[in-house]
Amino acid sequence: MDPAMFLRGLLIGLSIAAPVGPIGVLCIRRTLANGRWVGLATGLGAATADATYGAVAGFGITIVSSLLLGHQTGIRLIGGLFLCYLGAKTFITAPAENVTSVEGRGLFGAYGSALALTLTNPTTILSFAAIFAGLGAGAGSHAAGGAALLVLGVLLGSALWWIVLTHLVSTLRAKITAPRLHWVNRVSGSILVGFGLLAFASLHHW
């Protein structure tokens, strides 16, 4: 069992999570509007999905991989609709007045929605498959231990990014007034709808 595989997984998790995409926008907006814990729950939902796809790639679960890739049109459609729904809802939502009650009520919803959004992004598994192949981390029975360490590293690396991001954003939260939060909602909602429309556009090229 190679401990270096864990470090590789850590770097993979960080590199997959760090680029600002729809989940990053959603995490930043929720941290500003609803507090650090809701933002962190959003990030951890994405980290769980990253680890799930990492496991599919790392352990060579070809049946699951083929099923996902074989239904990319439906997955892209669902993901696009979900993004447009979240974007529209974010755009019209007024800033929360009671953050404590929102956090207590919305942690599971924040986690679940981010998990679903990340799982409906079929390019994620392609990214993991390409990275794992490049690292020579193909799975067989002899590589099960190494693949497990790699997946654990992916989970922790992705989670680490979201912890850092929500911490940084939450330090700015005290400076964000209610009128500014209205604009945060409008801008982030528009961006999320844009990502959803891009998902629809990609259907014509698939």
C-alpha positions in Angstrom: 0.0 0.0 0.0 1.6 3.2 -1.2 1.0 6.3 1.1 2.0 8.5 -1.9 -1.4 7.6 -3.4 -3.1 9.5 -0.6 -1.1 12.6 -1.4 -2.0 12.2 -5.1 -5.6 11.9 -4.2 -5.4 15.0 -2.1 -4.0 17.0 -5.0 -6.6 15.6 -7.3 -9.4 16.6 -4.9 -8.1 20.1 -4.6 -7.6 20.5 -8.4 -11.1 19.3 -9.2 -12.8 21.4 -6.5 -10.9 24.7 -6.9 -12.0 25.9 -10.3 -15.0 28.3 -9.9 -18.0 26.6 -11.4 -21.7 26.4 -10.5 -21.0 24.8 -7.1 -18.4 27.4 -6.3 -20.8 30.2 -7.1 -23.5 28.5 -5.1 -21.2 27.9 -2.1 -20.1 31.6 -2.0 -23.6 32.9 -2.3 -24.9 30.6 0.4 -22.0 31.5 2.7 -22.7 35.2 2.3 -26.5 34.9 2.6 -27.0 32.1 5.1 -23.7 31.7 6.9 -20.6 29.5 7.0 -22.3 26.2 7.9 -24.7 26.3 5.0 -21.9 27.2 2.7 -19.7 24.4 4.1 -22.6 21.9 3.8 -22.8 22.9 0.1 -19.1 22.3 -0.4 -19.2 18.9 1.5 -22.0 17.8 -0.8 -19.7 18.4 -3.8 -16.8 16.7 -2.0 -19.0 13.6 -1.5 -19.8 13.5 -5.2 -16.2 14.0 -6.1 -15.2 11.1 -3.9 -18.0 9.0 -5.5 -16.8 9.6 -9.0 -13.2 9.1 -7.8 -14.2 5.7 -6.5 -15.8 4.8 -9.8 -12.6 5.8 -11.7 -10.2 4.5 -9.1 -11.7 1.1 -8.6 -12.6 0.7 -12.3 -16.3 0.2 -11.8 -16.9 -0.1 -15.5 -20.6 -1.0 -15.2 -21.4 2.3 -13.3 -19.1 4.3 -15.5 -20.7 2.9 -18.7 -24.2 3.6 -17.3 -23.4 7.2 -16.5 -21.6 7.9 -19.8 -24.4 6.1 -21.7 -27.0 8.4 -20.3 -25.2 11.7 -20.6 -28.0 13.4 -22.5 -30.5 12.8 -19.7 -27.9 13.7 -17.0 -27.1 16.9 -18.7 -30.7 17.8 -19.1 -31.5 17.1 -15.5 -28.4 19.1 -14.4 -29.3 22.0 -16.6 -32.9 22.1 -15.3 -31.7 21.9 -11.7 -29.2 24.8 -12.3 -31.9 27.0 -13.9 -34.3 26.3 -11.1 -31.7 27.1 -8.4 -30.6 30.2 -10.3 -34.1 31.5 -10.7 -34.9 30.8 -7.1 -31.7 32.5 -6.0 -32.4 35.6 -8.1 -35.8 36.2 -6.5 -34.9 35.2 -3.0 -34.7 38.0 -0.4 -31.7 37.9 2.0 -32.3 35.8 5.1 -33.1 37.9 8.2 -32.5 35.1 10.7 -29.3 33.2 9.8 -29.5 30.8 12.7 -32.9 29.4 11.7 -31.9 29.1 8.1 -28.7 27.2 9.0 -30.6 24.8 11.3 -33.2 24.1 8.7 -31.1 24.1 5.5 -27.9 22.2 6.2 -29.3 18.9 4.8 -30.9 20.6 1.8 -27.7 22.5 1.0 -25.7 19.3 1.2 -28.2 17.3 -0.9 -28.6 19.9 -3.7 -24.8 20.3 -4.1 -24.4 16.5 -4.1 -27.1 16.2 -6.8 -25.7 19.0 -8.9 -22.2 17.6 -8.9 -23.4 14.0 -9.7 -25.3 15.3 -12.7 -22.1 16.8 -14.2 -20.9 14.0 -16.4 -17.6 15.7 -17.2 -16.6 15.1 -13.6 -16.2 11.4 -14.1 -14.3 12.0 -17.3 -11.9 14.3 -15.5 -11.3 11.7 -12.8 -10.9 8.9 -15.3 -8.3 10.9 -17.3 -6.4 12.0 -14.2 -6.4 8.5 -12.6 -5.2 6.9 -15.9 -2.4 9.5 -16.1 -1.3 8.6 -12.6 -1.3 4.9 -13.4 -4.0 4.4 -10.8 -6.0 1.9 -12.7 -7.8 -0.5 -10.4 -7.6 -4.2 -10.2 -7.7 -6.4 -7.2 -4.0 -5.8 -6.6 -4.6 -2.1 -6.5 -7.6 -2.0 -4.2 -5.6 -0.6 -1.2 -4.0 2.1 -3.3 -7.3 3.1 -4.9 -8.9 3.3 -1.5 -6.2 5.7 -0.3 -6.6 7.7 -3.5 -10.3 8.1 -3.0 -9.8 9.1 0.6 -7.4 11.7 -0.5 -9.8 13.0 -3.1 -12.5 13.4 -0.5 -10.3 15.2 2.0 -8.6 17.3 -0.7 -12.0 18.5 -2.0 -13.4 19.1 1.5 -10.2 21.1 2.4 -10.9 23.4 -0.4 -14.5 24.1 0.6 -13.4 24.6 4.2 -10.9 27.2 3.2 -13.3 28.9 0.8 -16.2 29.2 3.2 -13.8 30.5 5.9 -12.5 33.2 3.6 -15.9 34.2 2.4 -17.4 34.2 5.9 -14.8 36.7 7.0 -16.2 39.2 4.5 -19.8 38.5 5.4 -19.9 41.2 8.1 -19.2 43.8 5.5 -22.1 42.7 3.3 -25.3 44.7 3.9 -28.8 43.6 3.0 -28.9 45.7 -0.2 -25.6 44.2 -1.3 -27.0 40.8 -0.6 -29.8 41.5 -2.9 -27.3 42.1 -5.7 -25.3 39.0 -4.6 -28.5 37.0 -5.1 -29.2 38.5 -8.5 -25.7 38.1 -9.8 -25.2 34.6 -8.5 -28.7 33.6 -9.7 -27.9 34.9 -13.2 -24.6 33.0 -13.3 -26.3 29.7 -12.2 -28.9 30.1 -14.9 -26.1 30.7 -17.4 -24.4 27.5 -16.4 -27.7 25.7 -16.8 -28.1 27.2 -20.3 -24.6 26.0 -21.1 -25.6 22.5 -20.1 -28.5 22.7 -22.5 -26.3 24.0 -25.3 -23.9 21.1 -24.8 -26.7 18.7 -25.7 -26.3 19.8 -29.3 -22.7 18.9 -29.4 -23.0 15.5 -27.8 
